[in-house]
């Protein structure tokens, strides 16, 4: 069971291991801040549970079809919440694609497929990151 | 260093790792599920914003259905709680000794929170028709 050989010291694998844990903690914190912010801005009387969750993780008017609540939209459309969106979406996508890489590399050996799959995952990660930040800035 | 396993699928399923193994399997499945969900979600948001097409609307309607939300709520809540347990165990190695207790605690937190979420989602799903 040696899918990955981890060199002792400061390797990329080690940095990503630390990153996975820290970004996970950060995302829990960001989600709590999102829920608190939504409730402070009146979500308690204006949103149902599913809408609250939706806006907690990605408070964006283009996010879904039936979430256009005008009073709350005004509250969210500030630089602070845009930065929060960018943080949670970039941390989430990076955390997720690194997780996909770890799972895939658990089941593939050191063959030619490893660099190919790594390249594909890297391209997908970059693509989604650019699209997500574009959606935030353009809305 | 290729992976050599002399274990078949049936033997692998028969491996009794107990609740930590179930948590490990669920963590992987929920993580990949969230990644697929978030990936399509970002793309759907992009097309919603740029084109407002029927395709984007139909993808988003799937995400808004209460049946889908029950599944994704399980994935997100389980992944968050289990991830928190893993972080605690990795950063305070002494906590590793109490893995089973932490797992019990995790389920004790998970079941009422998830149960309430499902209750409200079903109530809303049936109420709005």
Contacts between the chains, C-beta under 8 A, distances in Angstrom:
chain1	res1	chain2	res2	distance
A	1	B	3	7.3
A	1	B	5	7.6
A	2	B	1	5.2
A	2	B	3	7.3
A	3	B	1	7.9
A	3	B	3	5.1
A	5	B	1	5.3
A	21	B	86	7.5
A	21	B	87	4.8
A	21	B	90	6.2
A	21	B	91	7.2
A	24	B	80	7.9
A	24	B	83	4.6
A	24	B	84	7.5
A	24	B	87	6.1
A	25	B	84	7.6
A	25	B	87	5.9
A	27	B	80	7.8
A	28	B	80	5.7
A	28	B	83	7.9
A	28	B	84	6.5
A	31	B	80	7.6
A	48	B	120	7.7
A	48	B	124	5.8
A	49	B	117	6.8
A	49	B	120	4.8
A	49	B	121	6.9
A	49	B	124	7.3
A	50	B	64	7.3
A	50	B	66	7.4
A	50	B	69	5.5
A	50	B	121	6.6
A	50	B	124	7.1
A	53	B	69	7.9
A	53	B	73	7.5
A	58	B	41	7.7
A	58	B	45	7.5
A	60	B	45	6.5
A	62	B	45	5.0
A	62	B	46	7.9
A	62	B	48	4.7
A	62	B	49	3.9
A	63	B	41	7.8
A	63	B	45	5.5
A	63	B	48	7.8
A	64	B	48	8.0
A	64	B	60	4.9
A	64	B	63	6.3
A	64	B	64	5.7
A	65	B	48	7.7
A	65	B	57	5.8
A	65	B	60	4.9
A	65	B	61	6.5
A	65	B	64	6.6
A	66	B	64	6.2
A	89	B	42	7.3
A	92	B	38	6.1
A	93	B	38	6.9
A	93	B	39	7.9
A	93	B	42	7.6
A	96	B	31	7.1
A	96	B	34	6.6
A	96	B	35	3.9
A	96	B	38	6.3
A	96	B	39	7.8
A	97	B	35	7.1
A	99	B	31	4.9
A	99	B	32	7.6
A	99	B	35	6.8
A	100	B	32	6.7
A	100	B	35	5.8
A	103	B	28	5.8
A	103	B	31	7.6
A	103	B	32	6.7
A	106	B	3	7.4
A	107	B	3	7.1
A	108	B	3	7.6
A	109	B	1	7.4
A	109	B	2	2.8
A	109	B	3	5.4
A	110	B	1	5.8
A	110	B	2	5.8
A	111	B	2	7.1
A	124	B	39	7.7
A	128	B	39	5.9
A	128	B	42	5.4
A	128	B	43	7.6
A	131	B	42	5.7
A	131	B	43	6.7
A	131	B	46	5.0
A	132	B	42	4.8
A	132	B	45	7.8
A	134	B	46	7.1
A	135	B	42	7.1
A	135	B	45	5.1
A	135	B	46	5.3
A	135	B	49	5.6
A	138	B	49	6.4
A	139	B	49	5.8
